[in-house]
Amino acid sequence: MGLPGHWLLLALGSCGLMHDTSARPAQDADASTSSVAEGEDLTPEEIRRRDRPSGTINTEDTGWLWSRVAGLGGLREQLEDRGVAVEFLYSGDASWVASGDAVADHAFERGLLELTLQYDTSAAFGFEGGTALASLQGIHGGDPSEGLGVLQPLSGVDAERRIQLGRIWYQQEFTATDTRVRAGKIDANSLFAYVDGGSQFLHSSMGFSPTIFLMPSYPDAAFGLTIVQSFGVLGVRAGAFDGAFARGVRTGELGLGPLFDGGNDYFFIGEADATWSRGRVAFGAWQSTSRVPRFDGASEDGTGGYYATAESRLWTSRAAEPDTLDGFLQWGNADREVSIFEEHFGAGLAWKSPAGHRQPTAGIGLSRATLSRAEGSGFSASAETAIELYFGFEPFRWVRIKPDLQWVNSPGGDASRSDLWLATIRFTLAI
């Protein structure tokens, strides 16, 4: 994007934004907080992987310039008047390598600016349960995880610099049969292999098991079709996607082209789950039809694997707005001949307190990725293990700040390397 995080913060300050909206009377706070920021309009899958603040900037109190910028020159108000939910969300990470071989004392930043539009199509087309969504993404800062030589990305926003239409899809819900069908450019992790309890962590493997290494997900969502069918507490879901990512195609930047270029690249995934009031368990399998390279220099037609997730609410306080403690587990495996990660285990605890205007959160998580022992894999360590600790809070209703500390053992699968310690501050702005 070419907009470093500190430049963005400077711009916010110069536009008169550093006002604590949480101190306003209740009627003003309600008026300044759109339902998009509260998560009422965006579908649950879209807000799951968002560390969004509880409110948005009150543009009426931030000066003419910012009002015009955030309001898209008046277009935003016109869209919302027509039922289009509009959201600007910026997530930025500023990191410092506290320890770790020659990269110690290295500092860097990266971030994601996303404009999301969502529309309930029932008014326009007369079909109840229809939803259309489009998301424009701007990514800056590059991929420091690769530069630091780790195998599991240290942040869910780490990606190459790009501006792209990251997602665009239509979903139809059939309430009579409790069925949802979605078609378009989809982030598969929004529907498969997720754990809600891991949504607040920065480390990528808390989002989904790294053994599902060919799944179309940020920053490379892909065109596909998904079906979600519920049977009370039980459910099944399936998806078929463009799988060109397996041969190095950056599908996040493209449209339907890879589907018609003559390649035999498809990604299939299925999942069954059981959900109850305090938790959820799921088991899934995936398969890629692409020709993938093996560590021994040969190649094979297709690869696949299995995964499982479990999460539950472990504790709830007795307050009117109760504190909660959630726990989660992850497991996944893949073919050691083609996958860096042979098996993965993840676990974590996440605490949240909705009372008060600071909205504090905290969590601790573990991700242990067992590395391939296949001939030619070249790893001297048996696993790369990461532990993450975070604490988040809201200084204002429209910004969330999260200090985060990660420890990585045997980074890059190299047993001779020192442990990596990474300190990060994540800030998320809802505009």
N, C-alpha and C positions, 0 to 999 in steps of 0.2 A: 504493500500500500504506500510505502514511502512516508508513513506517519509514525515515527517512533513514539513510544508510550509517553515519554516526558514532554514531547511537543504537544501531544494531545492534552495532557494535564495543564500545560501552560495556556493552551487555547481556552480551556474551560475556565481557568481563573480569570483570563483577560476579558471573557464575556460576562463576568459577574456571576458565576455559578456557585461560588463557595458560600452558599447560604444553607443553614440547616433547616430543611423543610419539616423535620420532625417536630419542631417547636411551634408550628402554626396551629391555630385552632382547628378542631376536628373537621368543621365544614370546609376549610381551605385545603386541608390535607386530602380529604376525600375528592375534592374537585381536581386536585393536581395529580391524582393517581389513576392512571387508565387501567381498565380491566385487563389489558394485555400484560402489563407488568405484574399483575396479581396472578396471571396464569389462567384466567377464566376463559379466554378466547383461544389461545394456542392449545393444540391438542396435547394430552399428557405426554406422548412420545417426544414432542418437540421441546417441552420444558424439562424433561428428565435430566438431560446432560447440560443444563444451564445453571450456572451459579448466579442466578439473577437476584438483584436487590428486591425489596418488597414494594418499592414504588418507582416513580419516574420523576424526572425534572419538571418542576412547574415553570413552563416557559413564560407565563405571564409575569413572573417576578425576576426574570433573568435578562432583561434588556431586549431591545429590538433585534440586534444582530443574531443572538442565539435563537430567538423565537423564529426568525426566518430560516435559519439553518436547520434546526430540529423539525420545523414545520414544513420543510421542503418547499419553501416559498409559497405556502398556502395549500399545496397539494395534499399534505397529510390530512388536514381538516376535511377537505373535500372527500378524500377516500373514506375516512372514518364516518362521515355523514352518510355514505352509501353502504355502510356495513362492512368495510374492509378493515380488519385489525392490523395496525401498523406497529412494528417494534424495531427500534435501534438498540443493539446490544454490543458493547465493546468489552472484550476480555483481554487483559494485558498481563504478562508475566515479566517481572524484573528479577533476575537470578544472579547469584554469586556463588562460585565454586569455592567453598571453604577449605577443601582438602581433596587431593586426588592427583598424584603424579605431577606431570608438567603443566596441567591445566589449573592448578591451584591459583587462587586470586583472580581468576578470569570472571568477568561480568558480562552479561548480555541481556537482551530483552526481545520479546516477540509478542504478537497479539493477533486477535481476530476481530474485525468489525463486521457485523452482520445486520442487514436490513431484511426483515421478514414481513411478508404480506400474507394474510390469511382471510379467506372469504367464505361465508356460509352461502352456498349456491342455491338454497331452497327458494329464496325470494326471486332469483333471476330465472331459474329453470323449473321451479315447481316441484322438485324432487326433495323430500325431506331427508335429512341426513347427509347431504352432500357438502364436502369441504374441499376448497382449492388452496394450495399453499405454494409460495415462491420465495426463495431466499437468495439474496445476493451477498457474497462473501468476499472480503478483502483481507488477505493474510500478509503480515509483514514480519521481518526478523529472521526468516529462514528456519532451518531445522537444527538447533543447537545440540539436540540429542545425538545426532549423527556425528557432529564435530567432537563431542565428548567421548565418543566411542562406546556408548551403551547400546544394548540390543533392544531393551524395552523403553519406548519414549517416555521422557520424564514429565511431559505435559501434554494434555489433550489438545492443545492448540498448536503444537509443534508441526510445522509443514513448510514446504517450499513457498517462496513469495509468489502470490498469484491473486488475480481478481477473477471471480467466476460466478456463474449462476449455479450455486452449489446444490440446490434442491428445487424441484418443481414437480408437483404431483397433484392428482385428484383422488379423493377418497369418498366412497359411497358406503354409508352404513345402513343396513337393513335391520331395523329394530325388531321386526316380527320373528326373525330367525337368529338374532344376535350375531350378525355377520358383518365384517368390514372388509371391503376390497379396495386396494390402493394401487394406482398405476402412475408411473412417471419416474422421475429421477429421485431415488430414495436412498437415504442413509440407512442401511440394513440394521445397524446397531440400535436404531430407535425402536425396533420391533423385536430384535433377536439378541440373545446372550447378554442382556443388560442386568444390572442389579441396581435398584433404586438407592440402596444404602451406599453405593460407591460413587454416586453422582457428584458429591462434593469434593472428592479427591482430585488432585492434579495429575497424578501418575496415570498414564494411558491404560495400563493393564487393569486398573480398578474399573474401567469402563466395560471391557470385555476381554476374554482370555486371548493372549497373543498367539495361541495355537491356531486360532481361526484367522490365519495370516492373509488369506485371500478374500475376506469378506469386504464388499463395497461399503466403505464407511469414510467419515471425514479424514482427509480432505477430498477423497475420491469416491463420493456417492456415484451410483450408476442407475441407468434406466432398468426398470423391472416391474414385476407384478407381485403383490402380496395378498394373502387371504388370512384373516383372523376369524376363527369360529369359536364361540364360547358355548359350553354346555353346563351352565350353573357355575360351580366352583372349578370345573375342569375346562381346559381349552386347548386348542391346537392351532398352529399357525405355520404357513409355508410361504416361501418366496422363490422366485426365479429371476435372475439378474444377468445383465451384461457382465461377463467375466473377463473382459479384456485387460483389466488391471493385472492379471496374472502374467501377462507378457509385457508389462512395463508401460501400458497405456494409462495416461493420467485422465481417467474417466470423469473426474470432477470438473474438468475444463471443457468437456465435450458434450455433444448431444447424442442423437441416435446413431451417429456414424459407425461406431465400432460394431454395432449389431449387424451391419450390412456390408462389412468389408471382406467377407469370405472366411473369416476365422471361425473356429469351432470353440469359442470361449464363452462358457456359461457357468454361472455360480448358482447352486441350489442349496436351500437350507430349510430345515423343518424343526419344529419345537413343540413339545407337549408340556403343559404346566397345570399345576393345581394351586388355587389361590384361596386364602381365607382371610378373616378380618385382621390378623396380625402378621401375615407373611405370605410367602410364595416359594414354590420349588419348581424347577424346570429342567428338562433334559432335551438336548437337541443334537442333530447331526447335520453335516454339511458336505458338499461334494463340488469340486471344480472339474470341468471337462478339459481344461487347457493342458497343453503339453508343458510340463514343468521340468526344470533341470534337477538332476541328482548331484549329490556331493561327490560321487565317484566320476563325474564327467559325462555320464550318460543322461538320458532323459526318459520320462515315462508319461503316458497318456492319463492325465487326471490324478487327483489326489483328494483326500477328505479327512474327516476326523469327527470327534464327538466332544460334547461339553455338557456341563451341568451347573446350575446355580441354585442357591438357597438363601433366603433372607427372612428375618423375623423381627418384630418389635420385642425387645427384651425387657423394657421397663418404661413405665409411664408415671409421672408424678401425679399428685392429686389436686394440683392447682387448676383454676378455671381455664387457663391456657397452659396445658401441661408441658413440661419438659419430656423429651423422649430419648430413648437409647435404642438404636437399631444395630443388628449384626448381620453379616453376610458371609457366604462362602462361595468360591468359584473353583471349578475344575475343568481342564480341557486336555485333549491329547491329539497328536497329529503324527503323520508318517515321518520317522526319523531320517529317511533317505532323502527327503526333499525339504523338510521344515527345520529351521534353526531351532525351534522349540519343540521338544518331544512331548513334554508334559508340563502342565501349569497348575499351581495351586495358589489361590488367593483367599484372604480373610480380612475382615475389618470390623470396626465399631465406629458408629457415627452418632454424636449427641447433638440435639437441637433444642433451643429454648425460644419459643415464639413470643414470650412475654417481654414487654418493654420495647423501646424503639431501636435498640442496638442489635436485636435478633442474633445473638451469639450462636456459633456452631463450633464443634470440635470433632476430631476423628483421628484414629490410628489404623493403619492398614499394612498388610504384608502381601507381597507378590513374589513367589518363588517359581522361576521358569527353568525347568530342567532342560539342558541343552542336548542336541543330537550327538550321539556317539558313533554315527555312521562313518565309514571310511571316507576320508577327505574333508570331514567337517572342520577339523582344525582347532577345536576348542580344547584348552588345557584345563578348564574348570568344568565341574559337573553341572553347575547351575549359576544363573545370575539372580541374585536376591535383592529386593528393594523393600525398605520399610519407610513409611511416610507418616508424618505427624503434622496436623494443621489446626489452626484456630481462626475462625472468621467472625466478622462483626460489621455493622453498618454505621459509619459515622454520620451519614445522611441517608434518607430513605431511598435515594437514587444511586447510591454507590456502596459496594461491598468490598471490604479489604480482607485479605486472608494471608497472614504469614504462614509459611510452609517449610518444613525441613524434611529432606530425603537422604537416606543412606543407601548406597548401592555396593554390594559385595561382589567381587570378581566382575567388574564392569567389562562388557564385551566378551565375556566368557574366557578372560585371560587371568589365570590364577596368579600370575606374577605381578599384576597391577595392584596398586594400593586402593583401599576402599574410597569411594567417591562420596563426599558430603556436599549437598547442594541446598542452599537457602534461597527461598523465593518469596516474593510478595506478589500475590495475584490481586488485581483490582478489576472490578466489573462495574461498568456504568450502564444504567438503563436510561435511554434518552427518549 
